[in-house]
Amino acid sequence: MQILITGGAGFIGSNLADRLLEKGHKIIVVDNFNDYYSPLIKENNVKNNLDNPNYKLYRGDICDKNLIEQIFNENNINSVVHIAARAGVRPSLENPLEYVKTNIEGTVNILEQMKTNDVKKIVFASSSSVYGNCEAEKFSEELEVTEPISPYAATKLACEQMLYTYSKLYNIKVVALRLFTVYGPRQRPDLAIRKFIELIEKDEEIPVYGDGTTMRDYTYVDDIVSGFVSALEYDKTPYEIINIGGGSPVTLTEMIETIEKVLGKKAKIKRLDNQPGDVEKTVSDIQKARILLGYIPKTTFESGIRKFVKWLNNDK
């Protein structure tokens, strides 16, 4: 199978590309290697695959219509995994137009080429942020999601709706995976877990927003990748939204304590006010993923942190 991965040089995309190559698929990656964080990190993510005959890399933007048309014309693509996006809740408050352009326009650009080239399967990386400040005990796909509290979340929700439209109009099978706080090897350096580990190891202060009671359903990247692989294989229904989470939410205080335990060092904490756009909790209901995808997260939070720290130390 020939699979296009947009954003395939990034954190999740590059891990997924590695797994799919191991399974014998041909992988086409498009990534713009932008400077949201050091492009050298992405270069490092892809370097081991550049000589693989089953791997092809295009450097460019998903909003570039000519490039996306070229990619579809030059390859016999069977399925698309669409991960490329402007990421980050807080930056989306500062530059919402860029998020609308990349996340929504870029998605439509991909869908238009799928329509033109009769490609009938897409797996989309959505986000738990679409649930907003949900008060439910667990976040189920059946909940009405109409109150995103950041431009980033709003664009992800808009993409889910656009995917539904194309599924209905053009018989494209869609699985939209709502991902819950992914961490692990190759994680972006601006994200909390990696940032905290690196600051604590250097005996520097970590910025802690709020009183430490905010809660996240952290999900190790290997489990996320397994969810994507299963979603690519799923073909029973035309359109599904499915949560992919860790199943065991962790408070910010517990997260810091776990990192301290693994590192054997105490954190120096700098208390800051809550940030606008941040949700109070994410708690995934993964029953649907279990039933439709056979998804079972295998990595506990502490074991995931241990694996991540080991990778960070080996990557230096």
Secondary structure as GFF3:
##gff-version 3
##sequence-region A 1 316
A	DSSP	beta_strand	2	6	.	.	.	ID=ss1
A	DSSP	alpha_helix	11	22	.	.	.	ID=ss2
A	DSSP	beta_strand	26	31	.	.	.	ID=ss3
A	DSSP	alpha_helix	39	46	.	.	.	ID=ss4
A	DSSP	three_ten_helix	47	49	.	.	.	ID=ss5
A	DSSP	beta_strand	55	59	.	.	.	ID=ss6
A	DSSP	alpha_helix	65	74	.	.	.	ID=ss7
A	DSSP	beta_strand	79	82	.	.	.	ID=ss8
A	DSSP	alpha_helix	89	94	.	.	.	ID=ss9
A	DSSP	alpha_helix	96	99	.	.	.	ID=ss10
A	DSSP	pi_helix	100	105	.	.	.	ID=ss11
A	DSSP	alpha_helix	106	117	.	.	.	ID=ss12
A	DSSP	beta_strand	121	127	.	.	.	ID=ss13
A	DSSP	three_ten_helix	128	131	.	.	.	ID=ss14
A	DSSP	alpha_helix	151	170	.	.	.	ID=ss15
A	DSSP	beta_strand	173	179	.	.	.	ID=ss16
A	DSSP	beta_strand	182	183	.	.	.	ID=ss17
A	DSSP	alpha_helix	192	201	.	.	.	ID=ss18
A	DSSP	beta_strand	205	209	.	.	.	ID=ss19
A	DSSP	beta_strand	215	216	.	.	.	ID=ss20
A	DSSP	beta_strand	219	220	.	.	.	ID=ss21
A	DSSP	alpha_helix	221	233	.	.	.	ID=ss22
A	DSSP	beta_strand	239	244	.	.	.	ID=ss23
A	DSSP	beta_strand	250	251	.	.	.	ID=ss24
A	DSSP	alpha_helix	252	263	.	.	.	ID=ss25
A	DSSP	beta_strand	268	272	.	.	.	ID=ss26
A	DSSP	alpha_helix	287	293	.	.	.	ID=ss27
A	DSSP	alpha_helix	301	315	.	.	.	ID=ss28
###
